[in-house]
Amino acid sequence: MSDLLGKRVFLTGGTGFLGRVVKQKLIEAQVADVFAPSSSEYDLRDINAIQEAFQNSEAEVVIHLAAVVGGIGANRENAGKFFYDNAIMGIQLMEEARQYGVEKFVSVGTICSYPKHTPVPFKEADLWDGYPEETNAPYGLAKKMMLVQGQAYRQQYGFRAIHLLPVNLYGPADNFDPKSSHVIPALIRKVIEAQDAGENSITAWGTGQASREFLYVDDAARGIVLAADEYDSPEPLNLGTCSEITIRELVKLICELCGFTGQVHWDATKPDGQPRRCLDTSRARELLHFEADTDFRQGLKKTIDWYRAERHKEGQTQSVSHL
């Protein structure tokens, strides 16, 4: 039986990078309505705004994607803000959803919740075996509290909350702001800016030895909607590809796809972050028959092409404005 067909869905973060794709997948799943306001319309840190959103959406299902997030640098600079904003959003939103009588609540967490030295591949059962990597622990723990809250609410109130753990996402329309972007858009921007400036080298953070797993945004959205429709368990669920690449190899691949032949210098004074990241995705495969199907090389190429096109459009706009 479908948990989405014909239902009214309140999608937080629905105007963002992932949210726009999830919204389209929900429409394809034939929900009755998707209420996906921006943060400027409803500040989810404000309980009054949350209550108003429920009244206006008449939501039967909530998918909570909204997050205040960034890369390693942003996490280090905004540890308190990232903890508070993400924790208060999740706690208040779930409580108001319970009181409003929402049928199902889908919280989308983060791989940053896993302990720093989790054995690879990360299994959902490993989630409580240690403290997260220090640079993003406040963010990871704030999101992890939604898992605790959902399990407690299921136990006491019979509230149907599920918790998903996607790996790092990438794809067209990602956040390319150097102050808050994650590793793939940050590197793509760095390489293309170096090319445009005629420079023959770039500098990358860390040693390049850390590994990461990446999930294309369309695959992530498909997995989230599939779980919202079919998954109903108190246990968290990994969403990923079960494959990893070192940052050094990632930089090499991005340079190749961008056609950049300059040198790469590594700034080892900058942190590597978590040593390795790679998920065990067997439960998602067994329970939902979900597998990511976007080739990493092709996904990177699409992301690079999108960013080049956006830079070209911005350049044309600036040229016109100076006429």
Secondary structure, 3 states (H helix, E strand, C coil): CCCCCCCEEEEECCCCHHHHHHHHHHHHCCCCEEECCCCCCCCCCCHHHHHHHHHHHCCCEEEECCCCCCCHHHHHHCHHHHHHHHHHHHHHHHHHHHHHCCCEEEEECCHHHCECCCCCCECHHHCCCCCECHHHHHHHHHHHHHHHHHHHHHHHHCCCEEEEEECEEECCCCCCCCCCCCHHHHHHHHHHHHHHCCCCEEEEECCCCCEECEEEHHHHHHHHHHHHHHCCCCCCEEECCCCCEEHHHHHHHHHHHHCCCCEEEEECCCCCCCCCCCECCHHHHHHHCCCCCCCHHHHHHHHHHHHHHHHHHHHHHHHHHCC
